[in-house]
């Protein structure tokens, strides 16, 4: 998962003496209500037969004699959800999307004398998709 990046501005005084700054952002996280399945707890939720739960399908089209193009598009059957379920069985929290937007605030402690363009990494605080570890910020 690609890390999220946010610029942090600091005054010369904050850089010299060190400071603490807060960064607010929105990240995508696995729905906690349905555990990233997309359907209500206890509801029948099956994997889409067309994309096998991958949410995307690969299409190959002939452009001319011996020339082909290959594209990846959201599945037409499940509309990119990866699941096959009735509308009433969809999770009310994530609407069957398996992930939700979540607001997050991270406190960044600037070390005294920090060099310009210093990068701070916060593992596991970035975006997340089902059956995968969260990315970094």
NUPANU-301230 format. One line per 5 residues: number of its first residue (from 1); their letters; for each residue z negated, x, y negated of N, C-alpha, C. Coordinates in Angstrom, 3 decimals, padded with zeros to 6 digits. Last residue first. Example, Ala and Ser with C-alpha at 12.3 -4.5 7.8 and 13.67 -1.06 7.14 Angstrom:
2
2) SA) -007.080/012.850/002.250/-007.140/013.670/001.060/-007.870/012.900/-000.030; -007.800/013.190/005.690/-007.800/012.300/004.500/-007.800/013.200/003.300 $
***
This chain:
137
137) XXXXX) -007.038/002.137/-006.476/-006.822/001.965/-007.911/-006.908/003.346/-008.512; -005.577/001.552/-003.197/-006.443/002.237/-004.160/-006.096/001.830/-005.576; -005.508/-001.184/-000.799/-004.996/000.000/-001.469/-005.996/000.564/-002.461; -007.123/-002.270/002.203/-006.844/-002.429/000.778/-006.382/-001.096/000.198; -005.502/-002.342/005.409/-006.570/-001.883/004.518/-006.143/-002.085/003.078 $
132) XXXXX) -004.346/-005.310/007.077/-004.106/-004.008/006.456/-005.300/-003.638/005.584; -004.250/-008.005/007.750/-004.163/-006.993/008.810/-003.829/-005.609/008.272; -002.925/-009.234/004.647/-003.550/-009.446/005.951/-003.258/-008.319/006.945; -003.260/-006.897/001.873/-002.507/-007.903/002.606/-003.170/-008.088/003.970; -004.478/-006.000/-001.346/-004.668/-006.057/000.099/-003.774/-007.139/000.677 $
127) XXXXX) -004.828/-003.777/-004.178/-004.281/-004.948/-003.501/-004.466/-004.836/-001.994; -007.828/-001.756/-004.536/-006.535/-002.270/-004.966/-006.129/-003.525/-004.220; -010.067/-000.535/-003.555/-010.272/-001.468/-004.668/-008.968/-002.101/-005.153; -009.796/001.504/-001.689/-010.179/000.177/-001.222/-010.380/-000.848/-002.313; -010.751/004.185/-003.839/-010.169/003.728/-002.574/-010.691/002.337/-002.215 $
122) XXXXX) -010.106/005.106/-006.840/-011.106/004.225/-006.238/-010.467/003.614/-004.990; -009.611/008.042/-008.689/-009.144/007.181/-007.608/-010.317/006.403/-007.017; -008.572/009.250/-011.794/-009.719/008.847/-010.985/-009.205/007.873/-009.936; -006.864/011.892/-013.315/-006.766/010.662/-012.534/-008.043/010.454/-011.721; -006.273/013.170/-016.538/-007.119/013.210/-015.334/-007.010/011.867/-014.622 $
117) XXXXX) -004.930/013.453/-018.949/-004.201/012.936/-017.774/-004.968/013.088/-016.467; -006.975/016.120/-020.159/-006.011/015.058/-020.421/-005.261/014.718/-019.134; -010.221/016.748/-018.603/-008.904/017.141/-019.107/-007.997/015.926/-019.328; -013.548/016.155/-019.749/-012.479/015.760/-018.826/-011.111/016.143/-019.414; -015.951/016.737/-020.994/-014.874/017.721/-021.044/-013.704/017.409/-020.127 $
112) XXXXX) -018.008/014.899/-018.793/-017.902/015.636/-020.063/-016.806/016.704/-019.974; -016.306/012.317/-016.977/-017.081/013.549/-016.960/-016.956/014.247/-018.317; -016.530/008.902/-017.182/-015.778/010.061/-017.646/-016.700/011.267/-017.662; -016.748/006.493/-014.859/-017.596/007.466/-015.539/-016.751/008.691/-015.875; -015.813/003.200/-014.846/-015.306/004.557/-014.720/-016.192/005.487/-015.532 $
107) XXXXX) -016.212/000.251/-013.113/-016.844/001.123/-014.095/-016.405/002.567/-013.825; -014.047/-002.464/-012.756/-014.497/-001.182/-012.228/-015.077/-000.373/-013.380; -013.661/-005.805/-011.951/-014.037/-004.872/-013.003/-014.576/-003.615/-012.343; -011.287/-008.294/-011.042/-012.175/-007.196/-010.673/-012.456/-006.336/-011.897; -010.099/-011.396/-009.800/-010.401/-010.546/-010.953/-011.447/-009.519/-010.548 $
102) XXXXX) -007.625/-012.133/-007.453/-009.062/-011.943/-007.686/-009.233/-011.015/-008.889; -005.381/-014.272/-005.790/-005.642/-013.374/-006.916/-007.142/-013.314/-007.141; -005.035/-014.271/-002.188/-005.364/-014.909/-003.460/-005.521/-013.845/-004.539; -003.161/-014.812/000.860/-003.797/-013.941/-000.136/-004.049/-014.724/-001.426; -002.066/-016.850/002.388/-002.908/-015.842/003.048/-003.632/-014.915/002.080 $
97) XXXXX) -000.737/-019.135/001.593/-000.140/-017.837/001.244/-000.886/-016.650/001.851; -001.880/-021.623/001.878/-001.065/-021.129/002.984/-000.454/-019.764/002.734; -003.489/-021.913/-000.363/-002.304/-022.775/-000.238/-001.338/-022.270/000.836; -005.936/-020.720/-000.538/-004.757/-019.869/-000.766/-003.444/-020.635/-000.669; -007.661/-023.034/-000.277/-007.962/-021.947/-001.205/-006.708/-021.143/-001.556 $
92) XXXXX) -006.789/-024.712/001.711/-006.860/-025.250/000.352/-007.092/-024.157/-000.685; -004.486/-023.867/004.194/-005.765/-023.538/003.565/-005.746/-024.031/002.117; -002.625/-026.486/005.743/-002.681/-025.277/004.917/-004.060/-025.107/004.298; -002.429/-028.891/007.032/-003.212/-027.848/007.698/-003.325/-026.558/006.879; -000.696/-030.496/005.636/-002.125/-030.830/005.552/-003.036/-029.796/006.228 $
87) XXXXX) 001.780/-029.389/006.393/001.312/-029.238/005.005/-000.194/-029.503/004.893; 001.708/-027.712/009.557/001.867/-028.915/008.758/001.265/-028.683/007.376; 003.207/-024.456/010.134/002.099/-025.422/010.159/002.444/-026.644/009.326; 003.894/-021.301/010.818/004.510/-022.595/011.032/003.372/-023.598/011.160; 003.894/-018.349/008.772/003.254/-019.345/009.634/004.100/-020.601/009.741 $
82) XXXXX) 005.108/-016.802/006.926/004.884/-016.196/008.233/004.264/-017.153/009.237; 005.905/-017.522/004.386/004.467/-017.552/004.682/004.145/-016.859/006.009; 008.602/-017.737/003.675/007.911/-016.476/003.427/006.422/-016.476/003.721; 009.431/-020.229/004.568/009.425/-019.946/003.125/008.583/-018.719/002.786; 009.886/-020.621/007.205/008.480/-020.725/006.765/008.319/-020.461/005.271 $
77) XXXXX) 012.780/-020.528/007.235/012.017/-021.497/008.021/010.597/-021.720/007.471; 013.714/-018.398/005.743/014.082/-019.756/005.338/013.226/-020.809/006.036; 011.879/-015.530/004.736/012.300/-016.412/005.830/012.583/-017.823/005.313; 013.159/-013.446/002.155/012.086/-014.299/002.678/012.656/-015.260/003.721; 015.339/-010.745/003.270/015.045/-011.898/002.433/013.859/-012.666/003.005 $
72) XXXXX) 017.210/-007.859/003.249/015.958/-008.433/003.730/015.552/-009.530/002.753; 020.547/-007.020/004.308/019.549/-007.368/003.293/018.310/-007.939/003.962; 023.404/-005.127/004.833/022.151/-005.572/005.435/021.142/-005.819/004.321; 026.896/-005.391/005.233/025.756/-005.186/004.342/024.520/-005.789/005.006; 029.805/-003.770/006.569/028.703/-004.708/006.669/027.637/-004.378/005.621 $
67) XXXXX) 033.120/-003.363/007.490/032.122/-003.109/006.430/031.055/-004.204/006.469; 035.135/-004.031/009.269/034.325/-002.854/009.566/033.271/-002.519/008.516; 036.718/-005.864/006.880/036.913/-005.286/008.210/036.119/-003.989/008.386; 033.944/-007.023/004.863/035.364/-006.798/005.105/035.504/-006.202/006.486; 031.364/-007.729/005.015/031.992/-007.730/003.693/033.513/-007.592/003.807 $
62) XXXXX) 029.214/-009.515/007.031/030.439/-008.718/007.036/031.109/-008.865/005.672; 025.689/-009.181/006.915/026.894/-009.920/006.559/028.091/-008.977/006.569; 022.542/-009.608/008.205/023.683/-008.707/008.199/024.927/-009.551/007.940; 019.177/-009.919/007.271/020.474/-010.577/007.413/021.570/-009.527/007.302; 015.906/-010.079/008.344/016.997/-009.173/008.002/018.305/-009.889/008.283 $
57) XXXXX) 013.184/-011.882/006.898/014.198/-011.741/007.940/015.282/-010.796/007.434; 009.618/-012.024/006.377/010.976/-011.693/005.937/011.906/-011.614/007.140; 007.240/-012.669/007.655/007.521/-013.285/006.353/008.940/-013.037/005.853; 006.437/-012.072/010.207/006.636/-010.945/009.288/006.979/-011.389/007.866; 006.285/-014.044/012.132/005.106/-013.806/011.296/005.269/-012.698/010.278 $
52) XXXXX) 008.833/-014.258/013.223/007.752/-013.720/014.066/006.525/-013.323/013.243; 010.818/-015.615/011.944/010.504/-014.262/011.446/009.407/-013.576/012.245; 011.046/-017.950/013.683/012.216/-017.277/013.101/011.922/-015.835/012.685; 008.570/-018.964/014.394/009.464/-018.487/015.451/010.624/-017.668/014.898; 005.506/-018.267/012.812/006.882/-018.736/012.641/007.778/-018.122/013.717 $
47) XXXXX) 002.515/-018.892/014.580/003.400/-017.917/013.957/004.813/-018.485/013.914; 000.402/-021.717/013.841/001.174/-020.868/014.741/002.104/-019.961/013.944; -002.486/-023.416/013.695/-001.666/-022.530/012.870/-000.902/-021.594/013.800; -004.441/-026.152/013.572/-003.456/-025.479/014.409/-002.489/-024.711/013.511; -007.755/-025.634/012.138/-006.439/-026.280/012.186/-005.491/-025.472/013.071 $
42) XXXXX) -010.047/-024.108/011.965/-009.995/-025.127/013.006/-008.648/-025.828/013.125; -009.646/-023.575/008.516/-010.407/-023.230/009.722/-010.390/-024.396/010.720; -006.253/-023.994/007.419/-007.661/-024.388/007.368/-008.376/-023.929/008.631; -004.116/-021.090/007.227/-004.402/-022.484/007.550/-005.909/-022.738/007.540; -003.845/-018.395/006.616/-003.050/-019.356/005.860/-003.336/-020.804/006.172 $
37) XXXXX) -005.158/-016.135/007.499/-004.304/-016.848/008.457/-003.414/-017.879/007.765; -007.088/-014.793/006.023/-005.706/-014.332/005.954/-004.768/-014.993/006.946; -009.461/-016.236/006.394/-009.346/-014.870/006.935/-007.899/-014.383/007.001; -009.789/-018.553/004.994/-008.996/-018.637/006.228/-008.821/-017.274/006.907; -011.579/-017.633/002.979/-011.785/-018.931/003.623/-011.061/-018.993/004.971 $
32) XXXXX) -010.674/-015.282/001.909/-011.896/-015.228/002.719/-012.156/-016.535/003.455; -007.467/-013.952/001.680/-008.287/-015.152/001.495/-009.485/-015.104/002.450; -007.085/-010.643/000.577/-006.981/-011.574/001.700/-007.943/-012.733/001.460; -006.071/-010.155/-002.856/-006.977/-009.936/-001.730/-006.739/-010.988/-000.658; -004.691/-008.589/-005.635/-004.445/-009.537/-004.554/-005.358/-009.165/-003.385 $
27) XXXXX) -006.259/-008.312/-008.888/-005.722/-007.747/-007.657/-005.515/-008.853/-006.634; -006.531/-007.654/-012.307/-006.367/-008.680/-011.275/-005.715/-008.027/-010.064; -009.047/-005.874/-014.223/-007.702/-006.096/-013.711/-007.719/-007.209/-012.679; -010.842/-003.803/-016.436/-010.691/-005.137/-015.857/-009.245/-005.330/-015.418; -012.875/-001.059/-016.649/-011.476/-001.449/-016.506/-011.456/-002.804/-015.801 $
22) XXXXX) -015.209/000.508/-018.779/-014.927/-000.529/-017.790/-013.442/-000.879/-017.824; -016.742/003.758/-019.018/-015.819/002.749/-019.509/-015.544/001.749/-018.397; -018.997/006.129/-020.134/-018.688/005.166/-019.086/-017.831/004.075/-019.699; -018.652/009.634/-020.959/-018.906/008.230/-021.267/-018.626/007.385/-020.026; -018.791/012.846/-022.509/-018.806/012.004/-021.310/-019.160/010.580/-021.688 $
17) XXXXX) -018.471/014.432/-024.735/-019.827/014.225/-024.232/-019.892/013.443/-022.918; -015.626/014.606/-025.031/-016.479/015.780/-025.180/-017.842/015.593/-024.503; -014.735/011.995/-024.717/-014.231/013.042/-023.827/-015.158/014.249/-023.856; -016.044/010.738/-026.815/-016.318/010.307/-025.440/-015.862/011.361/-024.431; -014.840/012.089/-028.986/-016.285/012.186/-028.780/-016.667/011.796/-027.349 $
12) XXXXX) -012.221/011.239/-028.769/-012.516/012.658/-028.591/-014.002/012.871/-028.325; -012.072/008.152/-026.884/-012.119/008.921/-028.127/-012.436/010.376/-027.798; -009.764/006.962/-024.414/-011.100/007.423/-024.786/-010.999/008.208/-026.091; -008.108/004.692/-022.259/-008.154/005.406/-023.529/-009.593/005.757/-023.865; -006.479/004.616/-019.289/-007.813/004.504/-019.875/-007.829/005.339/-021.145 $
7) XXXXX) -004.048/002.786/-017.412/-004.399/003.834/-018.371/-005.776/003.561/-018.962; -003.948/002.155/-013.974/-004.306/001.614/-015.277/-004.644/002.760/-016.216; -002.322/001.381/-010.932/-002.640/002.384/-011.947/-002.906/001.701/-013.274; -002.687/000.816/-007.452/-002.596/000.262/-008.798/-002.983/001.352/-009.785; -000.804/002.309/-004.747/-002.010/002.184/-005.576/-001.721/001.546/-006.929 $
2) XX) 000.887/000.604/-002.158/001.009/001.394/-003.380/-000.237/001.213/-004.254; 000.000/000.839/001.163/000.000/000.000/000.000/000.000/000.894/-001.239 $
***
